[in-house]
Amino acid sequence: MPNAPHKHPHYALRIPTETMDKLKYIASYNGRSANKEIEQLILAHIKLFESQHGEITFDSL
């Protein structure tokens, strides 16, 4: 099935080099890859948003 959705879709992120270098430093400090560090930041952001606004659901889709 060549057009099946991926379990982990790819997303290209464009950020300044200095920002990426700092992110990589923090990720290394935390024992993570840059990708996993970004994933953890996104999950924390979602958790904060949902704590303030309620759980995000996709029932209406």
C-alpha positions as YAML, in Angstrom:
chain: A
units: angstrom
residues:
- id: 1
  name: MET
  ca: [0.00, 0.00, 0.00]
- id: 2
  name: PRO
  ca: [2.29, 2.84, -1.21]
- id: 3
  name: ASN
  ca: [0.00, 5.74, -0.25]
- id: 4
  name: ALA
  ca: [-0.87, 4.58, 3.27]
- id: 5
  name: PRO
  ca: [-0.45, 7.25, 5.96]
- id: 6
  name: HIS
  ca: [2.75, 6.98, 7.94]
- id: 7
  name: LYS
  ca: [2.62, 6.21, 11.65]
- id: 8
  name: HIS
  ca: [5.11, 9.04, 12.21]
- id: 9
  name: PRO
  ca: [4.69, 11.64, 9.45]
- id: 10
  name: HIS
  ca: [7.69, 13.71, 8.41]
- id: 11
  name: TYR
  ca: [7.66, 17.48, 8.97]
- id: 12
  name: ALA
  ca: [10.43, 19.77, 7.75]
- id: 13
  name: LEU
  ca: [11.20, 22.52, 10.26]
- id: 14
  name: ARG
  ca: [12.98, 25.68, 9.21]
- id: 15
  name: ILE
  ca: [14.63, 27.52, 12.09]
- id: 16
  name: PRO
  ca: [17.75, 29.69, 12.40]
- id: 17
  name: THR
  ca: [21.04, 27.80, 12.72]
- id: 18
  name: GLU
  ca: [21.80, 29.29, 16.13]
- id: 19
  name: THR
  ca: [18.41, 28.14, 17.44]
- id: 20
  name: MET
  ca: [18.96, 24.64, 16.09]
- id: 21
  name: ASP
  ca: [22.45, 24.51, 17.59]
- id: 22
  name: LYS
  ca: [21.04, 25.49, 20.99]
- id: 23
  name: LEU
  ca: [18.29, 22.90, 20.66]
- id: 24
  name: LYS
  ca: [20.87, 20.22, 19.85]
- id: 25
  name: TYR
  ca: [22.90, 21.27, 22.90]
- id: 26
  name: ILE
  ca: [19.84, 20.97, 25.16]
- id: 27
  name: ALA
  ca: [18.87, 17.66, 23.57]
- id: 28
  name: SER
  ca: [22.35, 16.27, 24.15]
- id: 29
  name: TYR
  ca: [22.27, 17.48, 27.75]
- id: 30
  name: ASN
  ca: [18.97, 15.62, 28.19]
- id: 31
  name: GLY
  ca: [20.30, 12.49, 26.48]
- id: 32
  name: ARG
  ca: [17.98, 12.84, 23.49]
- id: 33
  name: SER
  ca: [18.22, 13.43, 19.77]
- id: 34
  name: ALA
  ca: [17.10, 16.81, 18.47]
- id: 35
  name: ASN
  ca: [14.02, 15.11, 17.02]
- id: 36
  name: LYS
  ca: [13.04, 13.60, 20.39]
- id: 37
  name: GLU
  ca: [13.69, 16.90, 22.15]
- id: 38
  name: ILE
  ca: [11.32, 18.65, 19.75]
- id: 39
  name: GLU
  ca: [8.76, 15.88, 20.27]
- id: 40
  name: GLN
  ca: [8.96, 16.33, 24.06]
- id: 41
  name: LEU
  ca: [8.53, 20.10, 23.71]
- id: 42
  name: ILE
  ca: [5.47, 19.61, 21.50]
- id: 43
  name: LEU
  ca: [3.94, 17.11, 23.93]
- id: 44
  name: ALA
  ca: [4.50, 19.52, 26.83]
- id: 45
  name: HIS
  ca: [2.86, 22.31, 24.84]
- id: 46
  name: ILE
  ca: [-0.16, 20.13, 24.01]
- id: 47
  name: LYS
  ca: [-0.49, 19.10, 27.67]
- id: 48
  name: LEU
  ca: [-0.42, 22.75, 28.78]
- id: 49
  name: PHE
  ca: [-2.97, 23.76, 26.14]
- id: 50
  name: GLU
  ca: [-5.32, 20.93, 27.08]
- id: 51
  name: SER
  ca: [-5.01, 21.73, 30.79]
- id: 52
  name: GLN
  ca: [-6.22, 25.26, 30.03]
- id: 53
  name: HIS
  ca: [-8.77, 24.53, 27.28]
- id: 54
  name: GLY
  ca: [-9.80, 20.89, 27.65]
- id: 55
  name: GLU
  ca: [-8.82, 17.77, 25.79]
- id: 56
  name: ILE
  ca: [-8.46, 18.06, 22.05]
- id: 57
  name: THR
  ca: [-10.63, 15.49, 20.30]
- id: 58
  name: PHE
  ca: [-11.37, 14.79, 16.67]
- id: 59
  name: ASP
  ca: [-14.82, 13.25, 17.07]
- id: 60
  name: SER
  ca: [-16.40, 15.70, 14.64]
- id: 61
  name: LEU
  ca: [-14.04, 14.82, 11.78]
...
